[in-house]
Amino acid sequence: MTTPDVKFLIDMNDFLKKKFNSPRLNVQLITSELGMSHSVIYKKMKALTGCSLVEYIRDYRLTKAAKLLSSFNFSVVEACY
């Protein structure tokens, strides 16, 4: 990966860290925050990760939920919120 690609993924992950539990988190919010169109972000994410943006967000949330379930002994309901 080149430096701009690494920076893009770091920016994406930083944004998701801040907003992953927000019910308003969606593609439009991410595109406006990163200043890129949906199609550009989709192509970039697909090329770098093999996932679409929606899949990447879902996987990020599932990873966080799994960590809550295993590390902090949260119930499934608590991890959902």
C-alpha distances in whole Angstrom, upper triangle without the diagonal:
4,7,8,6,7,10,11,10,12,15,15,16,18,20,21,22,24,25,25,29,30,32,30,27,26,24,26,25,22,21,24,23,19,21,19,21,21,20,17,16,17,15,12,12,13,10,8,11,14,16,18,18,22,20,18,21,23,21,20,24,25,23,25,28,28,27,31,32,32,32,34,36,36,38,36,38,37,33,34,35
4,6,5,6,9,10,11,12,14,16,17,18,20,21,23,25,26,26,30,30,32,31,27,27,24,26,25,22,21,23,22,18,20,18,20,21,20,17,16,18,16,12,14,15,12,10,14,16,18,20,20,23,23,20,22,25,23,22,26,27,26,27,30,30,30,33,35,34,34,36,39,38,40,38,40,39,35,35,36
4,5,5,6,9,10,10,12,14,15,16,18,20,21,23,24,25,28,29,31,30,26,26,24,25,24,20,20,22,20,16,18,17,20,21,21,17,16,19,17,13,15,17,15,12,15,18,20,21,20,24,23,20,22,25,24,22,26,27,25,26,30,30,29,32,34,34,33,35,38,38,40,38,39,38,34,35,35
4,5,5,6,9,10,10,12,14,15,16,18,20,21,22,23,27,27,29,27,24,23,21,22,21,17,17,18,17,13,14,14,16,18,17,14,13,16,14,11,13,15,13,11,14,17,18,19,18,21,22,19,20,24,23,21,25,27,25,26,29,30,29,32,34,34,33,35,38,37,39,37,38,37,34,34,34
4,5,5,6,9,10,11,12,14,15,17,18,20,21,21,25,25,27,26,22,21,19,21,20,16,16,18,17,13,15,14,16,16,16,13,11,13,12,8,10,12,10,8,11,14,15,15,15,18,18,16,18,21,19,18,22,24,22,23,27,27,27,29,32,31,31,33,36,35,36,35,36,35,31,31,32
4,5,5,6,9,10,11,12,14,15,16,19,20,20,24,25,27,26,22,22,20,22,21,17,17,19,17,14,17,16,18,19,19,16,14,16,15,11,11,14,12,9,11,15,16,17,16,19,19,16,17,20,19,17,21,22,20,21,25,25,24,27,29,29,28,30,33,33,35,33,34,33,29,30,30
4,5,5,6,8,10,10,12,14,15,17,18,19,23,23,26,24,21,21,19,20,19,15,15,17,14,11,14,14,17,18,18,15,13,16,16,12,12,16,15,12,14,17,18,18,16,20,20,16,17,21,20,18,21,23,21,22,25,26,25,27,30,30,29,31,34,33,35,33,34,33,29,30,30
4,5,5,6,9,10,11,12,14,16,16,17,21,21,23,21,18,17,15,17,16,12,12,14,12,9,11,11,14,14,15,12,9,12,12,9,9,13,12,10,12,15,15,14,13,16,17,14,15,18,18,16,19,21,20,21,24,25,24,26,29,29,29,30,33,32,34,32,33,31,28,28,28
4,5,5,6,8,10,10,12,14,15,15,19,20,22,21,17,17,15,17,16,12,14,16,14,11,14,13,16,15,16,14,11,13,13,10,8,12,12,9,9,13,13,13,11,15,14,11,12,16,14,13,16,18,16,17,21,21,21,23,26,26,25,27,30,29,30,29,30,28,25,25,25
4,5,5,6,9,10,10,12,14,15,18,19,22,21,17,18,17,19,17,13,15,17,14,11,15,15,18,18,19,17,14,16,17,13,12,16,15,12,13,16,16,16,14,17,17,13,14,17,16,13,16,19,17,17,20,21,20,22,25,25,24,26,29,28,30,29,30,28,25,25,25
4,6,5,6,9,10,11,12,13,17,17,20,18,15,16,15,16,14,10,12,13,10,8,11,12,15,16,17,15,12,15,16,13,12,16,16,14,14,18,17,16,13,16,17,14,13,17,17,14,17,19,18,18,21,23,22,23,26,27,26,27,30,29,30,29,29,28,25,25,24
4,6,5,6,9,10,11,11,15,15,17,16,12,13,12,13,12,8,10,12,10,8,12,12,14,13,15,13,10,12,14,11,10,13,14,12,12,15,13,13,10,12,13,10,10,13,13,11,13,16,15,15,19,20,20,21,24,25,24,25,28,26,28,26,27,25,22,22,22
4,5,5,6,9,10,10,13,14,17,17,13,14,14,16,14,11,14,15,12,11,15,15,18,17,19,17,13,15,17,14,12,15,16,13,12,16,14,14,12,13,14,10,10,13,12,9,11,14,13,12,16,17,16,18,21,21,21,22,25,23,25,24,25,23,20,20,20
4,5,5,6,9,10,13,14,17,16,13,15,15,17,14,11,14,15,11,11,15,16,19,18,21,19,15,18,20,17,15,19,19,17,16,19,18,18,15,16,17,13,12,15,15,12,13,17,15,14,17,19,18,19,22,23,22,22,25,24,26,25,25,23,20,21,20
4,5,5,6,8,11,11,14,13,10,12,12,13,10,8,11,12,8,9,13,14,16,16,19,17,14,16,18,16,14,18,19,17,17,19,17,16,13,14,16,13,11,14,15,12,13,16,16,14,17,20,19,19,23,24,23,23,26,24,26,24,24,23,20,20,19
4,5,5,5,9,9,12,12,9,10,11,13,11,9,12,14,11,11,15,16,17,16,19,18,14,16,18,16,14,17,19,17,15,18,15,15,11,12,13,10,8,11,11,8,9,12,12,11,14,16,16,16,19,21,20,21,23,21,23,21,21,19,17,16,16
4,6,6,8,10,14,14,11,14,15,17,14,12,16,17,13,14,18,19,21,20,23,21,18,19,22,19,17,20,22,19,18,20,18,18,15,15,16,13,11,13,13,9,10,13,12,10,13,15,14,14,18,19,18,18,21,19,21,20,20,18,15,16,15
4,6,8,9,12,12,10,13,15,16,12,12,15,15,12,14,17,19,21,20,23,22,19,21,23,21,19,22,24,22,20,23,21,20,16,17,18,15,13,15,16,12,12,16,15,13,15,18,17,16,20,22,20,20,23,21,23,22,21,19,17,17,15
4,6,5,9,8,7,10,12,13,10,10,13,13,11,13,16,18,19,18,21,21,17,19,22,20,18,21,23,21,20,22,19,18,14,14,16,14,10,13,14,11,10,14,15,12,14,18,17,17,20,22,21,21,23,20,22,20,19,18,16,15,13
4,6,8,9,7,10,12,14,12,11,15,16,14,15,18,19,20,18,21,21,17,18,21,20,17,20,22,20,18,20,17,16,13,12,13,11,8,10,11,8,7,10,11,9,11,14,14,14,16,19,18,18,20,18,19,17,17,15,13,12,11
4,6,9,8,11,14,16,13,14,17,18,16,18,21,22,23,21,24,24,21,21,25,24,21,23,26,24,22,23,20,19,16,15,16,14,11,11,13,11,8,11,12,10,10,14,14,13,15,18,18,17,18,16,17,15,14,12,10,9,8
4,5,5,9,13,13,11,12,16,16,14,17,19,21,21,19,23,23,20,21,24,24,21,24,26,25,23,24,21,19,16,15,17,16,12,13,15,13,11,14,16,13,14,18,18,17,19,22,22,21,22,19,20,18,16,15,14,12,10
4,6,8,12,13,11,13,16,16,16,18,21,21,21,19,23,24,21,21,25,24,22,24,27,26,24,25,21,19,16,14,16,16,12,13,16,14,12,15,17,15,15,19,20,18,20,23,24,22,23,20,20,18,16,15,14,11,10
4,6,10,10,8,10,13,13,13,16,17,18,18,16,20,21,18,19,23,23,20,23,26,25,23,24,21,18,15,13,16,16,12,14,17,15,14,17,19,17,18,21,22,21,23,26,26,26,27,23,24,21,20,19,18,15,14
4,7,8,6,7,11,11,11,13,15,16,16,14,17,18,15,16,19,19,17,19,22,21,20,21,17,15,12,10,13,12,9,11,14,12,11,15,16,15,16,19,20,20,22,25,25,24,26,23,23,21,20,19,17,15,14
4,6,5,7,9,10,11,13,14,14,13,11,14,16,13,13,17,17,15,17,20,20,18,19,15,13,9,8,11,11,9,11,14,13,13,16,18,17,18,21,22,22,24,27,27,27,28,25,25,23,22,22,20,17,17
4,5,5,6,9,10,11,12,11,10,7,10,12,9,10,13,14,12,14,17,17,16,17,14,11,7,7,11,11,9,12,14,14,14,17,19,19,20,23,24,25,27,29,29,30,31,28,28,26,25,25,23,20,20
4,5,5,6,9,10,10,10,9,8,11,13,11,12,15,16,15,17,20,20,20,20,17,14,11,11,15,15,13,15,18,17,18,21,22,22,23,26,27,27,29,32,32,32,33,31,31,28,27,27,25,23,22
4,6,5,6,9,10,11,11,10,14,14,12,14,17,17,16,19,21,20,20,21,18,15,12,12,16,15,12,15,18,16,16,20,21,20,22,25,25,25,28,30,30,30,31,29,29,27,26,25,23,21,20
4,5,5,6,8,8,9,9,12,12,9,11,14,13,12,15,18,17,17,18,16,13,9,11,14,12,10,14,16,14,15,18,19,19,21,23,24,24,27,29,29,29,31,28,29,27,26,26,23,21,21
4,5,5,6,5,6,6,9,9,7,10,13,12,12,15,17,17,17,19,16,13,10,12,15,14,13,16,18,17,18,21,22,22,24,27,27,28,30,32,32,33,34,32,33,30,30,29,27,25,25
4,6,5,7,8,9,13,12,11,14,16,16,16,19,21,20,21,22,20,17,14,15,19,17,16,19,21,20,20,24,25,24,26,29,29,29,32,34,34,34,36,33,34,32,31,30,28,26,25
4,6,8,10,11,15,14,12,15,17,16,15,19,20,19,20,22,20,17,14,16,18,16,15,18,20,18,19,22,23,22,24,27,26,27,30,32,31,31,33,31,32,30,30,28,26,25,24
4,6,9,10,13,11,9,12,14,12,13,16,17,16,17,20,18,16,13,15,18,15,15,18,20,18,19,23,22,22,25,27,27,28,31,32,31,32,34,32,34,32,31,30,28,26,26
4,7,10,12,10,10,13,15,13,15,18,19,18,20,21,20,17,15,17,20,18,18,21,23,21,23,26,26,26,28,31,30,31,34,36,35,36,38,36,37,35,34,33,31,29,29
4,7,8,6,6,10,11,10,12,15,16,16,17,19,17,15,13,15,18,17,17,20,21,20,22,25,25,26,28,30,30,32,34,36,35,36,38,36,37,35,35,34,31,30,29
4,5,5,6,9,10,11,12,14,16,17,18,18,17,14,12,14,17,17,17,20,21,21,23,25,26,27,29,31,31,33,35,36,37,37,39,37,38,35,35,34,32,30,30
4,6,5,6,9,10,10,12,14,15,16,16,14,11,9,11,14,14,14,17,19,19,20,22,24,24,26,28,29,30,32,34,35,35,37,35,35,32,32,32,29,27,27
4,6,5,6,9,10,10,12,14,15,15,13,10,10,12,15,15,16,18,20,20,22,24,25,26,28,30,31,33,34,36,37,38,39,37,37,34,34,34,31,30,30
4,5,5,6,9,10,11,12,14,14,14,11,11,14,16,15,16,19,20,20,22,25,25,26,28,30,31,32,34,36,36,37,39,37,38,35,35,35,32,30,31
4,6,5,6,8,10,10,11,12,11,9,7,11,13,11,13,16,17,16,19,21,21,22,25,26,27,29,31,32,32,33,35,33,34,31,32,31,28,27,27
4,6,5,6,9,10,10,10,9,6,6,9,10,10,12,14,15,16,18,20,21,22,24,25,27,28,30,31,32,33,35,33,33,30,31,31,28,26,27
4,6,5,6,9,10,10,9,8,9,12,13,13,15,17,18,18,21,22,23,25,27,28,29,31,32,33,34,36,37,36,36,33,34,34,31,29,31
4,5,5,6,8,9,10,9,9,13,13,12,14,17,17,17,20,22,21,23,26,26,27,29,31,32,32,34,36,34,35,33,34,33,30,29,30
4,5,5,6,7,6,6,6,10,10,8,11,13,13,13,16,18,18,20,22,23,23,26,27,28,29,31,32,31,32,29,30,30,26,25,27
4,6,6,4,5,5,8,11,10,9,13,14,14,15,18,19,19,21,23,24,25,27,29,29,30,32,34,32,33,30,31,31,28,27,28
4,6,6,8,9,11,14,13,12,16,18,16,17,21,21,21,23,26,26,27,30,31,31,32,34,36,35,35,33,34,34,31,30,31
4,6,8,10,11,14,13,11,14,16,15,15,19,20,19,21,24,24,24,27,28,28,29,31,33,32,33,31,33,32,28,28,30
4,5,8,9,12,10,8,12,13,11,12,16,16,15,18,20,20,21,24,25,25,26,28,30,29,30,28,29,29,25,25,27
4,7,10,12,9,9,13,14,12,14,17,17,17,20,22,21,23,25,26,27,28,30,31,30,31,28,30,30,26,26,28
4,6,8,6,6,9,10,9,11,14,14,15,17,19,19,21,23,24,25,26,28,29,28,28,25,27,27,24,23,25
4,5,5,6,9,10,10,12,14,15,16,18,20,21,22,24,26,27,28,30,30,29,29,26,27,27,24,22,24
4,5,5,6,9,10,10,12,14,15,17,18,20,21,23,24,26,27,28,29,27,27,25,25,25,22,20,22
4,5,5,6,9,10,11,12,14,16,17,18,20,21,22,24,26,26,27,25,25,22,22,23,20,18,19
4,5,5,6,8,10,10,12,14,15,16,18,20,21,22,24,25,26,24,24,21,22,22,19,17,19
4,5,5,6,9,10,10,12,14,15,17,18,20,21,22,24,25,23,24,21,22,22,18,17,19
4,5,5,6,9,10,11,12,14,15,17,18,20,21,22,23,21,21,19,19,19,16,15,16
4,5,5,6,9,10,10,12,14,15,16,18,20,21,21,19,19,16,17,17,14,12,14
4,5,5,6,9,10,10,12,14,15,16,18,19,20,19,19,16,18,18,14,14,16
4,5,5,6,9,10,11,13,14,16,16,18,19,18,19,16,18,17,13,13,15
4,5,5,6,9,10,11,12,14,15,16,17,15,15,13,14,13,10,9,11
4,5,5,6,9,10,10,12,14,15,15,14,14,11,13,13,10,9,12
4,5,5,6,9,10,11,12,14,15,14,15,13,15,15,11,12,14
4,5,5,6,9,10,10,11,13,12,13,12,14,12,8,10,11
4,5,5,6,9,10,10,11,9,10,8,10,9,5,7,9
4,5,5,6,8,10,10,9,11,9,12,12,8,10,13
4,5,5,6,8,9,9,12,11,14,12,9,12,14
4,6,6,5,7,6,9,9,11,9,6,10,11
4,6,6,5,5,6,7,10,9,7,10,12
4,6,6,8,10,10,14,12,10,14,16
4,6,8,11,13,15,13,11,15,16
4,5,9,11,13,10,10,13,14
4,6,9,11,10,9,13,14
4,6,8,6,6,10,10
4,5,5,6,9,10
4,5,5,6,9
4,5,5,7
4,5,5
4,5
4
